Amino acid sequence: MEFQHADTPSASRVAAGQDLSVRVPATSANLGPGFDSLGLAVTLYDTVRVRTTDSDGIRVRVSGEGEAVLPTDGTHLVARTIVDTIRSAGYAAGGFELECENVIPHGRGLGSSASAIVSGVLAGNALLPASARLDAAGLLHACSALEGHPDNVAPALAGALAVSWEEDGVFRSVRADVHPDIIPVAAVPATELSTESARGLLPAMVPHRDAAANSGRAALLMQALTADPSLLREGTEDFLHQGYRAPAMAPSAELIASLRTAGFAAVVSGAGPTVMVLASGAEQADAAEAFLAARLGGESSGNWRVLRLGVDRDGARVVLHQR
């Protein structure tokens, strides 16, 4: 564990002695045809705790995912985001202690970077005086601007299903409730894949027929997710990105093909390489788990983890602690 002195500008510091926690869900973006626009919050959570101090030092402790490799000073993404959020409001962060309990796998397409950014923005915002805090729209825009797009941060903030877009340089999103029968089942490989690498495989243009087909499936997917889960397999068919990204994650692409042939609504989660099955009801979720166990050789193989999740309906939460 190391200390780094914050570069404190000549501005009012946030109050020392504050103590708060932020819990943020994992997310699965795209969901097949909803490229860069749809995102689903799932029941896998990262938690951070922040305590402001009288010093200028920033101390970070990390447990769980990334424990051995993530920085433990002010260069940590959550710490940097806290400082930047406070500074953007005209205040100085001063010193603080940050504890990060990481559960969301890194580099697997489950929104780990979005979770870190949302954690930092919400924590920094909560440490500010009430008059300087961002509202919900401001929080969405701040998180999206730092992440580069809103498809993961929007469901992380609000929970459930988010439909997001950018208009005149402003990021916006609407929340939709997910049908209660839908159960996400994730197959998480041991290997990572960076979003930048996956995005670099996408062509500059796609055929008009593919764009038209994708629009229809995205519209159908909204109906499937919110009202009629029997349409999930048809609604999750993608024409824009998964095929182009397949060479970078061949095992995931092969697994998706076999799942879809067997009748499951399987997609790449975000930029991959996690495979997400959107099951309709407990019986289909059981069948998906059994199929994955047989296909992947069981948990003893060590190359994949199969996680039966739920849809998070609450989004990120900030809890203030008394000191």
C-alpha positions in Angstrom: 0.0 0.0 0.0 1.3 3.4 -1.0 0.5 7.1 -0.4 0.3 9.7 -3.0 -0.1 13.4 -2.3 -3.0 14.9 -4.1 -2.3 17.9 -6.3 -4.5 20.2 -4.3 -5.6 23.4 -6.1 -6.2 26.7 -4.2 -9.9 25.9 -3.6 -12.1 24.9 -0.7 -11.5 21.3 0.4 -14.3 18.9 0.9 -14.9 18.2 4.6 -12.6 15.7 6.4 -14.2 13.0 8.4 -16.8 11.9 5.8 -17.3 8.1 5.4 -19.4 6.6 2.6 -19.8 3.4 0.5 -20.9 3.0 -3.1 -22.1 -0.3 -4.5 -22.3 -0.6 -8.3 -23.7 -3.5 -10.4 -22.0 -5.2 -13.3 -23.6 -4.6 -16.7 -23.9 -6.4 -20.0 -24.0 -4.0 -23.0 -25.2 -4.5 -26.6 -27.3 -7.6 -25.8 -26.9 -8.6 -29.5 -28.3 -6.0 -31.8 -28.4 -3.1 -29.3 -24.9 -2.0 -30.3 -23.7 1.0 -28.2 -27.2 1.7 -27.0 -28.6 -1.1 -24.8 -27.3 -2.2 -21.4 -28.5 -4.5 -18.7 -27.6 -4.3 -15.0 -26.9 -7.7 -13.4 -26.5 -8.9 -9.8 -22.7 -8.8 -9.5 -21.3 -5.9 -7.5 -18.2 -3.9 -6.8 -18.1 -1.9 -3.6 -15.9 1.0 -2.6 -15.6 2.8 0.8 -14.2 6.3 1.0 -13.1 8.1 4.2 -11.8 11.7 3.9 -8.9 12.7 6.1 -7.1 15.8 7.3 -4.0 14.9 5.3 -3.3 15.3 1.5 -2.4 11.6 1.1 -4.5 9.1 -1.0 -4.3 5.5 0.3 -6.0 2.7 -1.7 -6.6 -0.9 -0.7 -7.8 -3.4 -3.3 -9.3 -6.9 -2.6 -10.7 -9.4 -5.0 -10.4 -8.9 -8.8 -7.2 -7.2 -9.8 -5.9 -7.3 -6.2 -2.3 -8.1 -7.3 -2.1 -5.7 -10.3 -4.1 -2.6 -9.7 -2.4 0.5 -8.3 -2.8 1.4 -4.6 -2.2 5.1 -4.9 -3.9 8.1 -6.5 -3.5 6.7 -9.9 -6.1 4.1 -9.3 -9.1 4.7 -11.6 -11.7 5.2 -8.8 -9.3 7.5 -6.8 -8.6 9.6 -9.9 -12.3 9.8 -10.7 -13.1 11.0 -7.2 -10.5 13.7 -7.4 -11.6 14.8 -10.9 -15.2 14.9 -9.9 -14.5 17.1 -6.9 -12.2 19.4 -8.9 -14.8 19.8 -11.7 -17.1 21.3 -9.1 -14.5 23.8 -8.0 -13.3 22.1 -4.8 -10.2 20.2 -3.7 -10.3 16.6 -2.8 -7.7 16.6 -0.1 -6.7 13.3 1.3 -8.8 10.1 1.6 -8.7 6.4 2.2 -10.2 4.2 -0.4 -11.1 0.5 -0.1 -12.2 -1.3 -3.2 -13.8 -4.7 -3.0 -13.8 -6.0 -6.6 -16.1 -8.8 -7.7 -16.8 -7.9 -11.4 -14.3 -9.7 -13.6 -11.9 -7.3 -15.4 -11.6 -7.2 -19.2 -14.5 -9.7 -19.7 -17.3 -7.4 -21.1 -19.1 -7.0 -17.8 -18.6 -3.3 -17.3 -15.7 -3.3 -14.8 -14.4 0.0 -16.0 -17.8 1.6 -16.0 -18.3 0.3 -12.4 -15.1 2.0 -11.4 -16.1 5.3 -13.0 -19.6 5.3 -11.6 -18.2 4.5 -8.2 -15.7 7.4 -8.4 -18.2 9.9 -9.7 -20.9 9.0 -7.2 -18.4 9.0 -4.3 -16.9 12.3 -5.3 -20.3 13.9 -5.9 -21.5 12.7 -2.4 -18.4 14.2 -0.7 -19.3 17.7 -2.1 -21.5 20.2 -0.3 -25.1 19.6 -1.3 -25.3 22.8 -3.3 -22.4 21.7 -5.6 -23.7 18.2 -6.4 -24.7 17.0 -9.8 -28.3 15.9 -10.4 -29.2 12.5 -12.1 -28.7 13.9 -15.6 -25.4 15.5 -14.7 -24.2 12.2 -13.2 -25.1 10.3 -16.3 -23.3 12.8 -18.5 -20.2 12.9 -16.3 -19.9 9.1 -16.1 -20.6 8.7 -19.9 -18.0 11.4 -20.8 -15.3 9.6 -18.7 -16.2 6.2 -20.1 -16.7 7.4 -23.6 -20.2 6.0 -24.1 -23.3 5.5 -21.9 -24.3 1.9 -22.6 -22.6 0.5 -19.5 -22.8 3.5 -17.1 -26.5 4.1 -17.6 -27.7 0.7 -16.4 -25.0 0.8 -13.7 -26.5 4.1 -12.4 -30.2 3.3 -12.8 -30.5 -0.5 -12.8 -32.6 -2.7 -15.0 -32.5 -2.0 -18.8 -31.1 1.2 -20.2 -31.6 2.7 -23.7 -28.9 5.4 -24.2 -27.9 7.9 -26.9 -26.0 11.1 -27.4 -27.6 14.2 -28.8 -25.7 17.5 -29.4 -22.9 16.3 -27.2 -25.1 15.4 -24.3 -25.5 11.8 -23.2 -29.0 10.7 -22.3 -30.7 7.5 -21.3 -34.1 6.1 -20.4 -34.7 3.2 -18.0 -37.0 0.3 -18.8 -38.2 -2.5 -16.5 -37.2 -6.0 -17.5 -39.7 -8.9 -17.6 -39.5 -10.8 -14.3 -39.0 -14.2 -16.0 -35.6 -13.2 -17.5 -32.6 -14.8 -15.9 -29.1 -13.9 -17.2 -26.6 -16.8 -17.2 -23.0 -15.8 -17.9 -20.1 -17.9 -19.1 -16.9 -16.0 -18.2 -13.6 -17.2 -19.7 -10.3 -17.0 -18.0 -8.9 -14.8 -20.7 -9.3 -11.0 -21.0 -10.1 -8.9 -24.1 -9.8 -5.1 -24.2 -12.7 -3.1 -25.5 -10.2 -1.1 -27.7 -9.0 -4.3 -29.3 -12.5 -5.6 -30.0 -13.7 -2.2 -31.3 -10.7 -2.0 -33.7 -12.1 -5.0 -35.6 -15.3 -3.2 -36.6 -15.5 -2.0 -40.2 -16.1 1.7 -41.0 -19.3 0.8 -43.0 -21.8 -2.1 -43.1 -24.2 -3.1 -45.8 -27.6 -1.3 -45.7 -29.4 -4.7 -45.5 -27.5 -5.5 -42.3 -28.3 -2.2 -40.8 -32.0 -2.6 -41.6 -32.1 -6.1 -40.3 -30.3 -5.0 -37.1 -32.8 -2.2 -36.5 -35.7 -4.7 -36.7 -34.0 -7.1 -34.3 -33.2 -4.3 -31.8 -36.9 -3.2 -31.8 -37.9 -6.9 -31.3 -35.4 -7.2 -28.5 -37.1 -4.4 -26.5 -40.4 -6.2 -26.8 -38.7 -9.5 -25.7 -36.9 -7.9 -22.7 -39.9 -6.0 -21.4 -43.0 -7.9 -22.3 -42.5 -11.3 -24.2 -39.4 -13.3 -23.3 -40.4 -16.0 -25.8 -39.0 -13.7 -28.5 -35.5 -13.5 -26.9 -33.7 -15.8 -29.3 -35.0 -14.0 -32.4 -34.6 -10.6 -30.7 -30.9 -11.1 -29.8 -29.7 -11.8 -33.4 -27.0 -9.3 -34.3 -25.8 -8.2 -37.8 -23.4 -5.3 -36.8 -20.6 -6.3 -34.5 -20.4 -9.9 -33.2 -19.4 -11.5 -36.5 -16.6 -9.0 -37.0 -15.3 -9.5 -33.5 -15.4 -13.3 -33.6 -11.7 -13.8 -34.6 -10.6 -12.1 -31.4 -12.6 -14.5 -29.3 -13.0 -17.7 -31.2 -14.0 -19.9 -28.2 -16.7 -17.4 -27.2 -18.0 -17.2 -30.8 -18.2 -21.0 -31.1 -20.0 -21.3 -27.8 -22.5 -18.7 -28.8 -23.2 -20.5 -32.1 -23.7 -23.8 -30.3 -26.0 -22.2 -27.7 -28.1 -20.5 -30.3 -28.4 -23.7 -32.4 -29.7 -25.3 -29.2 -32.4 -22.6 -28.9 -30.8 -20.3 -26.3 -30.7 -16.5 -26.6 -26.9 -16.2 -26.4 -24.9 -13.1 -27.1 -21.4 -11.5 -26.5 -21.6 -9.5 -23.3 -20.3 -6.0 -24.2 -17.1 -6.3 -26.2 -16.6 -9.8 -24.9 -15.3 -12.4 -24.3 -18.0 -13.3 -21.8 -21.0 -15.1 -23.2 -24.4 -14.1 -21.9 -27.5 -16.2 -22.1 -30.8 -14.5 -21.5 -33.0 -17.3 -20.2 -36.8 -17.2 -20.0 -37.6 -18.7 -16.7 -35.9 -21.0 -14.2 -36.3 -24.1 -16.3 -34.5 -22.6 -19.3 -31.8 -21.2 -17.0 -31.3 -24.7 -15.6 -31.0 -26.0 -19.1 -28.5 -23.3 -20.1 -26.4 -24.1 -17.0 -26.5 -27.8 -17.9 -25.6 -27.2 -21.5 -22.7 -25.0 -20.5 -21.4 -27.5 -18.0 -21.4 -30.2 -20.6 -19.9 -28.0 -23.3 -17.2 -26.5 -21.1 -16.3 -29.6 -19.2 -17.6 -28.5 -15.9 -16.2 -26.1 -13.4 -13.1 -28.3 -12.9 -11.8 -27.2 -16.3 -10.7 -23.9 -14.8 -11.0 -22.1 -18.1 -14.6 -20.8 -17.7 -16.9 -19.7 -14.8 -20.6 -20.1 -15.2 -22.6 -17.5 -13.2 -26.3 -17.6 -12.7 -27.3 -14.0 -12.1 -30.3 -11.8 -11.7 -31.4 -8.5 -13.2 -30.4 -5.7 -10.8 -33.3 -3.4 -10.6 -31.9 -0.7 -8.2 -28.7 0.5 -9.8 -25.8 2.1 -7.9 -26.3 3.0 -4.3 -24.5 5.4 -2.0 -24.6 4.8 1.8 -23.4 7.4 4.3 -21.8 6.1 7.5 -21.6 7.8 10.8 -18.2 8.4 12.2 
